[in-house]
Amino acid sequence: MRNLWQLFTGLLPAQRRIIGAVTAHNPDGTSTIQTYGGFFRARGQDVPIGQQAEVEGGAVVRQAVTLPTVSIEV
C-alpha cells in the first residue's frame, strides 16, 4: 500500500503561484507586480500593465482571470 501523504503532496504544485497586478514594465525585461504584501519584480512582460498576472518561480506565467466581485450582506 502506498503512503497516503505522498499521494496527497503529489497533487500540490511544485512551486507557489502568486497573483498580482502588473504596475510597470521595466527596461531589463521584468515586470513590477503589486500584491497585498507589497511590490516585487518578476521576469517577463507578457501581461499588459493594469492586468492581473500569475507569477510562478519568479516569472510571469500568464494573465490571471479577472472575475466579477459580488458583495452580499447577511
PDB file of N, CA, C, O and CB in Angstrom:
ATOM      1  N   MET A   1       0.849  -1.191   0.000  1.00  0.00           N
ATOM      2  CA  MET A   1       0.000   0.000   0.000  1.00  0.00           C
ATOM      3  C   MET A   1       0.888   1.246   0.000  1.00  0.00           C
ATOM      4  O   MET A   1       1.886   1.308   0.718  1.00  0.00           O
ATOM      5  CB  MET A   1      -0.962   0.003   1.233  1.00  0.00           C
ATOM      6  N   ARG A   2       0.516   2.228  -0.807  1.00  0.00           N
ATOM      7  CA  ARG A   2       1.300   3.452  -0.919  1.00  0.00           C
ATOM      8  C   ARG A   2       0.964   4.401   0.223  1.00  0.00           C
ATOM      9  O   ARG A   2      -0.117   4.329   0.807  1.00  0.00           O
ATOM     10  CB  ARG A   2       1.049   4.135  -2.274  1.00  0.00           C
ATOM     11  N   ASN A   3       1.891   5.278   0.531  1.00  0.00           N
ATOM     12  CA  ASN A   3       1.726   6.261   1.589  1.00  0.00           C
ATOM     13  C   ASN A   3       0.725   7.327   1.130  1.00  0.00           C
ATOM     14  O   ASN A   3       0.939   7.971   0.103  1.00  0.00           O
ATOM     15  CB  ASN A   3       3.093   6.905   1.967  1.00  0.00           C
ATOM     16  N   LEU A   4      -0.359   7.516   1.876  1.00  0.00           N
ATOM     17  CA  LEU A   4      -1.392   8.483   1.501  1.00  0.00           C
ATOM     18  C   LEU A   4      -0.866   9.922   1.512  1.00  0.00           C
ATOM     19  O   LEU A   4      -1.287  10.737   0.691  1.00  0.00           O
ATOM     20  CB  LEU A   4      -2.583   8.362   2.444  1.00  0.00           C
ATOM     21  N   TRP A   5       0.038  10.236   2.424  1.00  0.00           N
ATOM     22  CA  TRP A   5       0.598  11.589   2.478  1.00  0.00           C
ATOM     23  C   TRP A   5       1.380  11.903   1.210  1.00  0.00           C
ATOM     24  O   TRP A   5       1.280  13.011   0.682  1.00  0.00           O
ATOM     25  CB  TRP A   5       1.502  11.749   3.708  1.00  0.00           C
ATOM     26  N   GLN A   6       2.158  10.943   0.713  1.00  0.00           N
ATOM     27  CA  GLN A   6       2.914  11.151  -0.516  1.00  0.00           C
ATOM     28  C   GLN A   6       1.975  11.311  -1.709  1.00  0.00           C
ATOM     29  O   GLN A   6       2.247  12.112  -2.603  1.00  0.00           O
ATOM     30  CB  GLN A   6       3.882   9.983  -0.754  1.00  0.00           C
ATOM     31  N   LEU A   7       0.884  10.569  -1.733  1.00  0.00           N
ATOM     32  CA  LEU A   7      -0.098  10.731  -2.798  1.00  0.00           C
ATOM     33  C   LEU A   7      -0.718  12.129  -2.762  1.00  0.00           C
ATOM     34  O   LEU A   7      -0.909  12.758  -3.803  1.00  0.00           O
ATOM     35  CB  LEU A   7      -1.190   9.662  -2.682  1.00  0.00           C
ATOM     36  N   PHE A   8      -1.032  12.608  -1.551  1.00  0.00           N
ATOM     37  CA  PHE A   8      -1.620  13.942  -1.396  1.00  0.00           C
ATOM     38  C   PHE A   8      -0.648  15.029  -1.825  1.00  0.00           C
ATOM     39  O   PHE A   8      -1.023  15.923  -2.583  1.00  0.00           O
ATOM     40  CB  PHE A   8      -2.047  14.172   0.052  1.00  0.00           C
ATOM     41  N   THR A   9       0.593  14.969  -1.355  1.00  0.00           N
ATOM     42  CA  THR A   9       1.564  16.011  -1.697  1.00  0.00           C
ATOM     43  C   THR A   9       1.920  15.975  -3.186  1.00  0.00           C
ATOM     44  O   THR A   9       2.369  16.982  -3.733  1.00  0.00           O
ATOM     45  CB  THR A   9       2.833  15.851  -0.850  1.00  0.00           C
ATOM     46  N   GLY A  10       1.727  14.837  -3.843  1.00  0.00           N
ATOM     47  CA  GLY A  10       1.950  14.758  -5.280  1.00  0.00           C
ATOM     48  C   GLY A  10       0.933  15.569  -6.078  1.00  0.00           C
ATOM     49  O   GLY A  10       1.181  15.904  -7.236  1.00  0.00           O
ATOM     50  N   LEU A  11      -0.207  15.886  -5.467  1.00  0.00           N
ATOM     51  CA  LEU A  11      -1.231  16.697  -6.128  1.00  0.00           C
ATOM     52  C   LEU A  11      -0.941  18.192  -6.059  1.00  0.00           C
ATOM     53  O   LEU A  11      -1.480  18.964  -6.852  1.00  0.00           O
ATOM     54  CB  LEU A  11      -2.578  16.420  -5.510  1.00  0.00           C
ATOM     55  N   LEU A  12      -0.103  18.600  -5.130  1.00  0.00           N
ATOM     56  CA  LEU A  12       0.198  20.016  -4.934  1.00  0.00           C
ATOM     57  C   LEU A  12       1.196  20.505  -5.979  1.00  0.00           C
ATOM     58  O   LEU A  12       2.036  19.732  -6.440  1.00  0.00           O
ATOM     59  CB  LEU A  12       0.747  20.259  -3.520  1.00  0.00           C
ATOM     60  N   PRO A  13       1.111  21.791  -6.360  1.00  0.00           N
ATOM     61  CA  PRO A  13       2.085  22.320  -7.327  1.00  0.00           C
ATOM     62  C   PRO A  13       3.484  22.355  -6.729  1.00  0.00           C
ATOM     63  O   PRO A  13       3.651  22.487  -5.516  1.00  0.00           O
ATOM     64  CB  PRO A  13       1.677  23.730  -7.788  1.00  0.00           C
ATOM     65  N   ALA A  14       4.486  22.235  -7.595  1.00  0.00           N
ATOM     66  CA  ALA A  14       5.878  22.210  -7.149  1.00  0.00           C
ATOM     67  C   ALA A  14       6.317  23.565  -6.596  1.00  0.00           C
ATOM     68  O   ALA A  14       7.110  23.623  -5.656  1.00  0.00           O
ATOM     69  CB  ALA A  14       6.792  21.799  -8.301  1.00  0.00           C
ATOM     70  N   GLN A  15       5.802  24.664  -7.179  1.00  0.00           N
ATOM     71  CA  GLN A  15       6.186  25.993  -6.728  1.00  0.00           C
ATOM     72  C   GLN A  15       4.940  26.815  -6.426  1.00  0.00           C
ATOM     73  O   GLN A  15       3.869  26.590  -6.990  1.00  0.00           O
ATOM     74  CB  GLN A  15       7.061  26.698  -7.783  1.00  0.00           C
ATOM     75  N   ARG A  16       5.106  27.757  -5.536  1.00  0.00           N
ATOM     76  CA  ARG A  16       3.998  28.628  -5.147  1.00  0.00           C
ATOM     77  C   ARG A  16       3.621  29.563  -6.287  1.00  0.00           C
ATOM     78  O   ARG A  16       4.492  30.088  -6.982  1.00  0.00           O
ATOM     79  CB  ARG A  16       4.362  29.439  -3.896  1.00  0.00           C
ATOM     80  N   ARG A  17       2.328  29.768  -6.477  1.00  0.00           N
ATOM     81  CA  ARG A  17       1.832  30.665  -7.523  1.00  0.00           C
ATOM     82  C   ARG A  17       1.262  31.911  -6.850  1.00  0.00           C
ATOM     83  O   ARG A  17       0.455  31.816  -5.925  1.00  0.00           O
ATOM     84  CB  ARG A  17       0.748  29.958  -8.419  1.00  0.00           C
ATOM     85  N   ILE A  18       1.691  33.080  -7.325  1.00  0.00           N
ATOM     86  CA  ILE A  18       1.261  34.361  -6.770  1.00  0.00           C
ATOM     87  C   ILE A  18       0.485  35.110  -7.848  1.00  0.00           C
ATOM     88  O   ILE A  18       0.877  35.114  -9.015  1.00  0.00           O
ATOM     89  CB  ILE A  18       2.482  35.206  -6.263  1.00  0.00           C
ATOM     90  N   ILE A  19      -0.606  35.737  -7.455  1.00  0.00           N
ATOM     91  CA  ILE A  19      -1.390  36.549  -8.385  1.00  0.00           C
ATOM     92  C   ILE A  19      -1.326  37.994  -7.925  1.00  0.00           C
ATOM     93  O   ILE A  19      -1.580  38.289  -6.758  1.00  0.00           O
ATOM     94  CB  ILE A  19      -2.870  36.055  -8.471  1.00  0.00           C
ATOM     95  N   GLY A  20      -0.989  38.892  -8.836  1.00  0.00           N
ATOM     96  CA  GLY A  20      -0.905  40.305  -8.509  1.00  0.00           C
ATOM     97  C   GLY A  20      -1.102  41.166  -9.739  1.00  0.00           C
ATOM     98  O   GLY A  20      -1.141  40.667 -10.864  1.00  0.00           O
ATOM     99  N   ALA A  21      -1.227  42.460  -9.516  1.00  0.00           N
ATOM    100  CA  ALA A  21      -1.456  43.420 -10.601  1.00  0.00           C
ATOM    101  C   ALA A  21      -0.123  43.901 -11.168  1.00  0.00           C
ATOM    102  O   ALA A  21       0.797  44.233 -10.420  1.00  0.00           O
ATOM    103  CB  ALA A  21      -2.293  44.625 -10.101  1.00  0.00           C
ATOM    104  N   VAL A  22      -0.028  43.935 -12.487  1.00  0.00           N
ATOM    105  CA  VAL A  22       1.170  44.454 -13.156  1.00  0.00           C
ATOM    106  C   VAL A  22       1.081  45.978 -13.122  1.00  0.00           C
ATOM    107  O   VAL A  22       0.129  46.564 -13.638  1.00  0.00           O
ATOM    108  CB  VAL A  22       1.294  43.914 -14.646  1.00  0.00           C
ATOM    109  N   THR A  23       2.083  46.613 -12.508  1.00  0.00           N
ATOM    110  CA  THR A  23       2.076  48.070 -12.399  1.00  0.00           C
ATOM    111  C   THR A  23       3.058  48.740 -13.343  1.00  0.00           C
ATOM    112  O   THR A  23       2.900  49.920 -13.654  1.00  0.00           O
ATOM    113  CB  THR A  23       2.385  48.476 -10.990  1.00  0.00           C
ATOM    114  N   ALA A  24       4.089  48.000 -13.815  1.00  0.00           N
ATOM    115  CA  ALA A  24       5.080  48.600 -14.718  1.00  0.00           C
ATOM    116  C   ALA A  24       5.849  47.512 -15.448  1.00  0.00           C
ATOM    117  O   ALA A  24       5.996  46.395 -14.952  1.00  0.00           O
ATOM    118  CB  ALA A  24       6.055  49.513 -13.939  1.00  0.00           C
ATOM    119  N   HIS A  25       6.340  47.859 -16.645  1.00  0.00           N
ATOM    120  CA  HIS A  25       7.294  47.032 -17.380  1.00  0.00           C
ATOM    121  C   HIS A  25       8.631  47.743 -17.284  1.00  0.00           C
ATOM    122  O   HIS A  25       8.732  48.924 -17.615  1.00  0.00           O
ATOM    123  CB  HIS A  25       6.855  46.805 -18.888  1.00  0.00           C
ATOM    124  N   ASN A  26       9.645  47.043 -16.839  1.00  0.00           N
ATOM    125  CA  ASN A  26      10.962  47.626 -16.612  1.00  0.00           C
ATOM    126  C   ASN A  26      11.877  47.380 -17.808  1.00  0.00           C
ATOM    127  O   ASN A  26      11.678  46.411 -18.540  1.00  0.00           O
ATOM    128  CB  ASN A  26      11.588  47.052 -15.337  1.00  0.00           C
ATOM    129  N   PRO A  27      12.885  48.245 -18.021  1.00  0.00           N
ATOM    130  CA  PRO A  27      13.777  48.113 -19.180  1.00  0.00           C
ATOM    131  C   PRO A  27      14.575  46.808 -19.211  1.00  0.00           C
ATOM    132  O   PRO A  27      15.029  46.392 -20.277  1.00  0.00           O
ATOM    133  CB  PRO A  27      14.731  49.267 -19.205  1.00  0.00           C
ATOM    134  N   ASP A  28      14.753  46.156 -18.057  1.00  0.00           N
ATOM    135  CA  ASP A  28      15.546  44.918 -18.019  1.00  0.00           C
ATOM    136  C   ASP A  28      14.727  43.668 -18.346  1.00  0.00           C
ATOM    137  O   ASP A  28      15.216  42.552 -18.171  1.00  0.00           O
ATOM    138  CB  ASP A  28      16.176  44.757 -16.652  1.00  0.00           C
ATOM    139  N   GLY A  29      13.484  43.839 -18.819  1.00  0.00           N
ATOM    140  CA  GLY A  29      12.659  42.700 -19.203  1.00  0.00           C
ATOM    141  C   GLY A  29      11.810  42.126 -18.089  1.00  0.00           C
ATOM    142  O   GLY A  29      11.197  41.072 -18.256  1.00  0.00           O
ATOM    143  N   THR A  30      11.765  42.811 -16.950  1.00  0.00           N
ATOM    144  CA  THR A  30      10.950  42.357 -15.830  1.00  0.00           C
ATOM    145  C   THR A  30       9.688  43.204 -15.726  1.00  0.00           C
ATOM    146  O   THR A  30       9.574  44.264 -16.341  1.00  0.00           O
ATOM    147  CB  THR A  30      11.750  42.415 -14.514  1.00  0.00           C
ATOM    148  N   SER A  31       8.748  42.711 -14.934  1.00  0.00           N
ATOM    149  CA  SER A  31       7.527  43.466 -14.634  1.00  0.00           C
ATOM    150  C   SER A  31       7.459  43.700 -13.138  1.00  0.00           C
ATOM    151  O   SER A  31       7.879  42.851 -12.352  1.00  0.00           O
ATOM    152  CB  SER A  31       6.253  42.715 -15.136  1.00  0.00           C
ATOM    153  N   THR A  32       6.933  44.840 -12.746  1.00  0.00           N
ATOM    154  CA  THR A  32       6.697  45.115 -11.333  1.00  0.00           C
ATOM    155  C   THR A  32       5.279  44.663 -11.014  1.00  0.00           C
ATOM    156  O   THR A  32       4.320  45.071 -11.669  1.00  0.00           O
ATOM    157  CB  THR A  32       6.907  46.638 -10.992  1.00  0.00           C
ATOM    158  N   ILE A  33       5.161  43.810  -9.990  1.00  0.00           N
ATOM    159  CA  ILE A  33       3.893  43.216  -9.604  1.00  0.00           C
ATOM    160  C   ILE A  33       3.511  43.733  -8.226  1.00  0.00           C
ATOM    161  O   ILE A  33       4.348  43.789  -7.325  1.00  0.00           O
ATOM    162  CB  ILE A  33       3.973  41.667  -9.614  1.00  0.00           C
ATOM    163  N   GLN A  34       2.242  44.113  -8.061  1.00  0.00           N
ATOM    164  CA  GLN A  34       1.744  44.564  -6.772  1.00  0.00           C
ATOM    165  C   GLN A  34       0.798  43.520  -6.198  1.00  0.00           C
ATOM    166  O   GLN A  34      -0.145  43.086  -6.860  1.00  0.00           O
ATOM    167  CB  GLN A  34       1.037  45.928  -6.902  1.00  0.00           C
ATOM    168  N   THR A  35       1.064  43.121  -4.946  1.00  0.00           N
ATOM    169  CA  THR A  35       0.186  42.222  -4.213  1.00  0.00           C
ATOM    170  C   THR A  35      -0.230  42.927  -2.924  1.00  0.00           C
ATOM    171  O   THR A  35       0.163  44.067  -2.677  1.00  0.00           O
ATOM    172  CB  THR A  35       0.890  40.848  -3.914  1.00  0.00           C
ATOM    173  N   TYR A  36      -1.021  42.248  -2.113  1.00  0.00           N
ATOM    174  CA  TYR A  36      -1.415  42.836  -0.829  1.00  0.00           C
ATOM    175  C   TYR A  36      -0.211  43.049   0.079  1.00  0.00           C
ATOM    176  O   TYR A  36      -0.236  43.927   0.942  1.00  0.00           O
ATOM    177  CB  TYR A  36      -2.441  41.947  -0.129  1.00  0.00           C
ATOM    178  N   GLY A  37       0.834  42.261  -0.104  1.00  0.00           N
ATOM    179  CA  GLY A  37       2.028  42.375   0.730  1.00  0.00           C
ATOM    180  C   GLY A  37       3.035  43.403   0.251  1.00  0.00           C
ATOM    181  O   GLY A  37       3.994  43.689   0.967  1.00  0.00           O
ATOM    182  N   GLY A  38       2.855  43.965  -0.922  1.00  0.00           N
ATOM    183  CA  GLY A  38       3.795  44.955  -1.433  1.00  0.00           C
ATOM    184  C   GLY A  38       4.113  44.726  -2.896  1.00  0.00           C
ATOM    185  O   GLY A  38       3.329  44.125  -3.630  1.00  0.00           O
ATOM    186  N   PHE A  39       5.282  45.217  -3.316  1.00  0.00           N
ATOM    187  CA  PHE A  39       5.711  45.146  -4.712  1.00  0.00           C
ATOM    188  C   PHE A  39       6.896  44.199  -4.842  1.00  0.00           C
ATOM    189  O   PHE A  39       7.689  44.059  -3.912  1.00  0.00           O
ATOM    190  CB  PHE A  39       6.081  46.550  -5.247  1.00  0.00           C
ATOM    191  N   PHE A  40       7.015  43.548  -5.999  1.00  0.00           N
ATOM    192  CA  PHE A  40       8.200  42.768  -6.332  1.00  0.00           C
ATOM    193  C   PHE A  40       8.335  42.711  -7.852  1.00  0.00           C
ATOM    194  O   PHE A  40       7.410  43.063  -8.584  1.00  0.00           O
ATOM    195  CB  PHE A  40       8.120  41.332  -5.721  1.00  0.00           C
ATOM    196  N   ARG A  41       9.503  42.261  -8.312  1.00  0.00           N
ATOM    197  CA  ARG A  41       9.757  42.148  -9.749  1.00  0.00           C
ATOM    198  C   ARG A  41       9.721  40.681 -10.156  1.00  0.00           C
ATOM    199  O   ARG A  41      10.153  39.801  -9.411  1.00  0.00           O
ATOM    200  CB  ARG A  41      11.123  42.787 -10.125  1.00  0.00           C
ATOM    201  N   ALA A  42       9.195  40.437 -11.357  1.00  0.00           N
ATOM    202  CA  ALA A  42       9.151  39.094 -11.922  1.00  0.00           C
ATOM    203  C   ALA A  42       9.634  39.143 -13.367  1.00  0.00           C
ATOM    204  O   ALA A  42       9.407  40.132 -14.064  1.00  0.00           O
ATOM    205  CB  ALA A  42       7.716  38.500 -11.839  1.00  0.00           C
ATOM    206  N   ARG A  43      10.297  38.085 -13.817  1.00  0.00           N
ATOM    207  CA  ARG A  43      10.791  38.024 -15.197  1.00  0.00           C
ATOM    208  C   ARG A  43       9.623  37.914 -16.164  1.00  0.00           C
ATOM    209  O   ARG A  43       8.673  37.170 -15.918  1.00  0.00           O
ATOM    210  CB  ARG A  43      11.756  36.831 -15.384  1.00  0.00           C
ATOM    211  N   GLY A  44       9.694  38.648 -17.252  1.00  0.00           N
ATOM    212  CA  GLY A  44       8.687  38.577 -18.301  1.00  0.00           C
ATOM    213  C   GLY A  44       7.790  39.795 -18.356  1.00  0.00           C
ATOM    214  O   GLY A  44       7.557  40.463 -17.349  1.00  0.00           O
ATOM    215  N   GLN A  45       7.286  40.075 -19.565  1.00  0.00           N
ATOM    216  CA  GLN A  45       6.405  41.225 -19.782  1.00  0.00           C
ATOM    217  C   GLN A  45       5.224  40.841 -20.662  1.00  0.00           C
ATOM    218  O   GLN A  45       4.747  41.651 -21.457  1.00  0.00           O
ATOM    219  CB  GLN A  45       7.182  42.390 -20.418  1.00  0.00           C
ATOM    220  N   ASP A  46       4.752  39.606 -20.521  1.00  0.00           N
ATOM    221  CA  ASP A  46       3.669  39.110 -21.375  1.00  0.00           C
ATOM    222  C   ASP A  46       2.299  39.661 -21.015  1.00  0.00           C
ATOM    223  O   ASP A  46       1.391  39.639 -21.846  1.00  0.00           O
ATOM    224  CB  ASP A  46       3.625  37.621 -21.312  1.00  0.00           C
ATOM    225  N   VAL A  47       2.131  40.156 -19.794  1.00  0.00           N
ATOM    226  CA  VAL A  47       0.827  40.648 -19.331  1.00  0.00           C
ATOM    227  C   VAL A  47       0.832  42.176 -19.383  1.00  0.00           C
ATOM    228  O   VAL A  47       1.776  42.800 -18.898  1.00  0.00           O
ATOM    229  CB  VAL A  47       0.512  40.139 -17.876  1.00  0.00           C
ATOM    230  N   PRO A  48      -0.205  42.793 -19.963  1.00  0.00           N
ATOM    231  CA  PRO A  48      -0.252  44.258 -20.051  1.00  0.00           C
ATOM    232  C   PRO A  48      -0.337  44.924 -18.675  1.00  0.00           C
ATOM    233  O   PRO A  48      -0.813  44.326 -17.709  1.00  0.00           O
ATOM    234  CB  PRO A  48      -1.442  44.688 -20.901  1.00  0.00           C
ATOM    235  N   ILE A  49       0.125  46.153 -18.607  1.00  0.00           N
ATOM    236  CA  ILE A  49       0.044  46.943 -17.376  1.00  0.00           C
ATOM    237  C   ILE A  49      -1.425  47.140 -17.020  1.00  0.00           C
ATOM    238  O   ILE A  49      -2.254  47.425 -17.884  1.00  0.00           O
ATOM    239  CB  ILE A  49       0.770  48.322 -17.537  1.00  0.00           C
ATOM    240  N   GLY A  50      -1.735  46.985 -15.733  1.00  0.00           N
ATOM    241  CA  GLY A  50      -3.099  47.144 -15.243  1.00  0.00           C
ATOM    242  C   GLY A  50      -3.879  45.843 -15.154  1.00  0.00           C
ATOM    243  O   GLY A  50      -4.983  45.822 -14.610  1.00  0.00           O
ATOM    244  N   GLN A  51      -3.320  44.752 -15.682  1.00  0.00           N
ATOM    245  CA  GLN A  51      -3.990  43.457 -15.640  1.00  0.00           C
ATOM    246  C   GLN A  51      -3.399  42.587 -14.526  1.00  0.00           C
ATOM    247  O   GLN A  51      -2.313  42.869 -14.019  1.00  0.00           O
ATOM    248  CB  GLN A  51      -3.870  42.742 -17.004  1.00  0.00           C
ATOM    249  N   GLN A  52      -4.112  41.543 -14.157  1.00  0.00           N
ATOM    250  CA  GLN A  52      -3.648  40.589 -13.158  1.00  0.00           C
ATOM    251  C   GLN A  52      -2.759  39.546 -13.830  1.00  0.00           C
ATOM    252  O   GLN A  52      -3.052  39.091 -14.936  1.00  0.00           O
ATOM    253  CB  GLN A  52      -4.845  39.912 -12.439  1.00  0.00           C
ATOM    254  N   ALA A  53      -1.660  39.167 -13.150  1.00  0.00           N
ATOM    255  CA  ALA A  53      -0.726  38.190 -13.690  1.00  0.00           C
ATOM    256  C   ALA A  53      -0.513  37.062 -12.691  1.00  0.00           C
ATOM    257  O   ALA A  53      -0.549  37.275 -11.479  1.00  0.00           O
ATOM    258  CB  ALA A  53       0.615  38.858 -14.044  1.00  0.00           C
ATOM    259  N   GLU A  54      -0.291  35.855 -13.213  1.00  0.00           N
ATOM    260  CA  GLU A  54       0.105  34.720 -12.391  1.00  0.00           C
ATOM    261  C   GLU A  54       1.626  34.618 -12.462  1.00  0.00           C
ATOM    262  O   GLU A  54       2.200  34.572 -13.550  1.00  0.00           O
ATOM    263  CB  GLU A  54      -0.588  33.386 -12.868  1.00  0.00           C
ATOM    264  N   VAL A  55       2.279  34.582 -11.293  1.00  0.00           N
ATOM    265  CA  VAL A  55       3.733  34.509 -11.211  1.00  0.00           C
ATOM    266  C   VAL A  55       4.096  33.207 -10.507  1.00  0.00           C
ATOM    267  O   VAL A  55       3.596  32.915  -9.421  1.00  0.00           O
ATOM    268  CB  VAL A  55       4.331  35.751 -10.458  1.00  0.00           C
ATOM    269  N   GLU A  56       4.970  32.433 -11.137  1.00  0.00           N
ATOM    270  CA  GLU A  56       5.418  31.168 -10.564  1.00  0.00           C
ATOM    271  C   GLU A  56       6.918  31.050 -10.758  1.00  0.00           C
ATOM    272  O   GLU A  56       7.420  31.191 -11.873  1.00  0.00           O
ATOM    273  CB  GLU A  56       4.679  29.962 -11.210  1.00  0.00           C
ATOM    274  N   GLY A  57       7.627  30.794  -9.683  1.00  0.00           N
ATOM    275  CA  GLY A  57       9.080  30.658  -9.777  1.00  0.00           C
ATOM    276  C   GLY A  57       9.785  31.934 -10.179  1.00  0.00           C
ATOM    277  O   GLY A  57      10.862  31.880 -10.774  1.00  0.00           O
ATOM    278  N   GLY A  58       9.202  33.087  -9.868  1.00  0.00           N
ATOM    279  CA  GLY A  58       9.825  34.370 -10.193  1.00  0.00           C
ATOM    280  C   GLY A  58       9.612  34.833 -11.613  1.00  0.00           C
ATOM    281  O   GLY A  58      10.225  35.812 -12.040  1.00  0.00           O
ATOM    282  N   ALA A  59       8.742  34.140 -12.371  1.00  0.00           N
ATOM    283  CA  ALA A  59       8.483  34.514 -13.757  1.00  0.00           C
ATOM    284  C   ALA A  59       6.982  34.662 -13.995  1.00  0.00           C
ATOM    285  O   ALA A  59       6.177  33.928 -13.422  1.00  0.00           O
ATOM    286  CB  ALA A  59       9.080  33.471 -14.721  1.00  0.00           C
ATOM    287  N   VAL A  60       6.619  35.618 -14.846  1.00  0.00           N
ATOM    288  CA  VAL A  60       5.218  35.802 -15.221  1.00  0.00           C
ATOM    289  C   VAL A  60       4.829  34.621 -16.104  1.00  0.00           C
ATOM    290  O   VAL A  60       5.441  34.388 -17.146  1.00  0.00           O
ATOM    291  CB  VAL A  60       4.985  37.180 -15.963  1.00  0.00           C
ATOM    292  N   VAL A  61       3.807  33.879 -15.680  1.00  0.00           N
ATOM    293  CA  VAL A  61       3.391  32.687 -16.418  1.00  0.00           C
ATOM    294  C   VAL A  61       2.307  33.025 -17.432  1.00  0.00           C
ATOM    295  O   VAL A  61       2.404  32.654 -18.602  1.00  0.00           O
ATOM    296  CB  VAL A  61       2.891  31.607 -15.455  1.00  0.00           C
ATOM    297  N   ARG A  62       1.265  33.736 -16.976  1.00  0.00           N
ATOM    298  CA  ARG A  62       0.135  34.072 -17.856  1.00  0.00           C
ATOM    299  C   ARG A  62      -0.710  35.142 -17.199  1.00  0.00           C
ATOM    300  O   ARG A  62      -0.503  35.497 -16.039  1.00  0.00           O
ATOM    301  CB  ARG A  62      -0.726  32.819 -18.172  1.00  0.00           C
ATOM    302  N   GLN A  63      -1.665  35.650 -17.959  1.00  0.00           N
ATOM    303  CA  GLN A  63      -2.621  36.620 -17.417  1.00  0.00           C
ATOM    304  C   GLN A  63      -3.638  35.866 -16.574  1.00  0.00           C
ATOM    305  O   GLN A  63      -4.158  34.831 -16.991  1.00  0.00           O
ATOM    306  CB  GLN A  63      -3.329  37.430 -18.560  1.00  0.00           C
ATOM    307  N   ALA A  64      -3.916  36.388 -15.394  1.00  0.00           N
ATOM    308  CA  ALA A  64      -4.883  35.755 -14.497  1.00  0.00           C
ATOM    309  C   ALA A  64      -6.297  36.165 -14.894  1.00  0.00           C
ATOM    310  O   ALA A  64      -6.519  37.251 -15.430  1.00  0.00           O
ATOM    311  CB  ALA A  64      -4.598  36.137 -13.022  1.00  0.00           C
ATOM    312  N   VAL A  65      -7.227  35.295 -14.625  1.00  0.00           N
ATOM    313  CA  VAL A  65      -8.622  35.553 -14.929  1.00  0.00           C
ATOM    314  C   VAL A  65      -9.152  36.578 -13.929  1.00  0.00           C
ATOM    315  O   VAL A  65      -8.944  36.441 -12.723  1.00  0.00           O
ATOM    316  CB  VAL A  65      -9.459  34.238 -14.887  1.00  0.00           C
ATOM    317  N   THR A  66      -9.831  37.594 -14.427  1.00  0.00           N
ATOM    318  CA  THR A  66     -10.445  38.594 -13.567  1.00  0.00           C
ATOM    319  C   THR A  66     -11.932  38.294 -13.484  1.00  0.00           C
ATOM    320  O   THR A  66     -12.659  38.424 -14.469  1.00  0.00           O
ATOM    321  CB  THR A  66     -10.188  40.040 -14.098  1.00  0.00           C
ATOM    322  N   LEU A  67     -12.373  37.893 -12.306  1.00  0.00           N
ATOM    323  CA  LEU A  67     -13.772  37.547 -12.099  1.00  0.00           C
ATOM    324  C   LEU A  67     -14.502  38.692 -11.430  1.00  0.00           C
ATOM    325  O   LEU A  67     -13.895  39.463 -10.687  1.00  0.00           O
ATOM    326  CB  LEU A  67     -13.900  36.274 -11.263  1.00  0.00           C
ATOM    327  N   PRO A  68     -15.807  38.818 -11.684  1.00  0.00           N
ATOM    328  CA  PRO A  68     -16.567  39.882 -11.027  1.00  0.00           C
ATOM    329  C   PRO A  68     -16.683  39.616  -9.530  1.00  0.00           C
ATOM    330  O   PRO A  68     -16.699  38.467  -9.090  1.00  0.00           O
ATOM    331  CB  PRO A  68     -17.966  40.013 -11.653  1.00  0.00           C
ATOM    332  N   THR A  69     -16.763  40.683  -8.766  1.00  0.00           N
ATOM    333  CA  THR A  69     -16.901  40.574  -7.312  1.00  0.00           C
ATOM    334  C   THR A  69     -18.340  40.886  -6.931  1.00  0.00           C
ATOM    335  O   THR A  69     -18.936  41.842  -7.427  1.00  0.00           O
ATOM    336  CB  THR A  69     -15.914  41.532  -6.576  1.00  0.00           C
ATOM    337  N   VAL A  70     -18.888  40.063  -6.043  1.00  0.00           N
ATOM    338  CA  VAL A  70     -20.255  40.259  -5.563  1.00  0.00           C
ATOM    339  C   VAL A  70     -20.207  40.379  -4.054  1.00  0.00           C
ATOM    340  O   VAL A  70     -19.575  39.565  -3.381  1.00  0.00           O
ATOM    341  CB  VAL A  70     -21.197  39.090  -6.005  1.00  0.00           C
ATOM    342  N   SER A  71     -20.864  41.381  -3.527  1.00  0.00           N
ATOM    343  CA  SER A  71     -20.936  41.581  -2.086  1.00  0.00           C
ATOM    344  C   SER A  71     -22.365  41.346  -1.629  1.00  0.00           C
ATOM    345  O   SER A  71     -23.303  41.970  -2.126  1.00  0.00           O
ATOM    346  CB  SER A  71     -20.456  43.004  -1.691  1.00  0.00           C
ATOM    347  N   ILE A  72     -22.519  40.427  -0.665  1.00  0.00           N
ATOM    348  CA  ILE A  72     -23.839  40.100  -0.145  1.00  0.00           C
ATOM    349  C   ILE A  72     -23.857  40.385   1.345  1.00  0.00           C
ATOM    350  O   ILE A  72     -23.001  39.901   2.086  1.00  0.00           O
ATOM    351  CB  ILE A  72     -24.208  38.621  -0.432  1.00  0.00           C
ATOM    352  N   GLU A  73     -24.820  41.162   1.779  1.00  0.00           N
ATOM    353  CA  GLU A  73     -24.954  41.462   3.191  1.00  0.00           C
ATOM    354  C   GLU A  73     -25.914  40.481   3.835  1.00  0.00           C
ATOM    355  O   GLU A  73     -27.015  40.256   3.333  1.00  0.00           O
ATOM    356  CB  GLU A  73     -25.432  42.903   3.401  1.00  0.00           C
ATOM    357  N   VAL A  74     -25.493  39.902   4.942  1.00  0.00           N
ATOM    358  CA  VAL A  74     -26.328  38.909   5.639  1.00  0.00           C
ATOM    359  C   VAL A  74     -26.843  39.496   6.927  1.00  0.00           C
ATOM    360  O   VAL A  74     -27.565  38.826   7.665  1.00  0.00           O
ATOM    361  CB  VAL A  74     -25.542  37.610   5.921  1.00  0.00           C
TER     362      VAL A  74
END
